[in-house]
Amino acid sequence: MSTFIKRCREEAGLTQAQLAEKMGVSVVAVQNWENGKTKVYGRQKDVHTRRWSDKAKE
């Protein structure tokens, strides 16, 4: 999942800060996801996946 998040962010041309702002999370959260330090689980994963899909279209 960590490489997926980073790849999607880079393909969208977003910085970690821009993605964090669009997702409503901290830059540290994005960094931790991309570095594999933390994972997105369960309902939280579903919410962020939907947000990512919606925001990537903007």
C-alpha positions as CSV (number, residue, x, y, z in Angstrom):
1,M,0.0,0.0,0.0
2,S,2.8,2.4,0.8
3,T,4.3,2.3,-2.8
4,F,0.8,2.6,-4.2
5,I,0.0,5.8,-2.3
6,K,3.3,7.3,-3.3
7,R,2.9,6.3,-6.9
8,C,-0.6,7.7,-7.1
9,R,0.4,10.9,-5.5
10,E,3.4,11.4,-7.9
11,E,1.2,10.5,-10.9
12,A,-1.3,13.2,-9.8
13,G,1.6,15.7,-9.6
14,L,1.0,16.4,-5.9
15,T,3.5,17.0,-3.1
16,Q,3.0,15.2,0.2
17,A,1.8,18.5,1.7
18,Q,-0.8,19.0,-1.1
19,L,-2.1,15.4,-0.7
20,A,-2.3,15.8,3.0
21,E,-4.3,19.0,2.6
22,K,-6.7,17.4,0.1
23,M,-7.1,14.3,2.3
24,G,-7.6,16.3,5.5
25,V,-4.7,14.7,7.2
26,S,-1.2,15.8,8.4
27,V,1.9,15.7,6.2
28,V,3.4,13.3,8.8
29,A,0.5,10.9,8.2
30,V,1.2,10.9,4.4
31,Q,4.9,10.5,5.1
32,N,4.2,7.6,7.5
33,W,1.9,5.9,4.9
34,E,4.5,6.2,2.2
35,N,7.4,5.0,4.4
36,G,5.3,2.1,5.7
37,K,5.5,3.3,9.3
38,T,1.8,3.3,9.6
39,K,-1.0,1.7,7.6
40,V,-4.5,2.7,6.8
41,Y,-7.0,0.1,8.2
42,G,-10.7,-0.8,7.8
43,R,-13.2,2.0,7.6
44,Q,-10.4,4.6,7.6
45,K,-8.9,2.9,4.5
46,D,-12.3,3.1,2.8
47,V,-12.8,6.7,3.6
48,H,-9.3,7.7,2.4
49,T,-9.6,5.6,-0.7
50,R,-12.9,7.4,-1.6
51,R,-11.3,10.8,-0.8
52,W,-8.3,10.0,-2.9
53,S,-10.5,9.0,-5.9
54,D,-12.6,12.1,-5.6
55,K,-9.7,14.5,-5.0
56,A,-7.5,13.0,-7.8
57,K,-10.3,13.9,-10.2
58,E,-10.3,17.6,-9.3
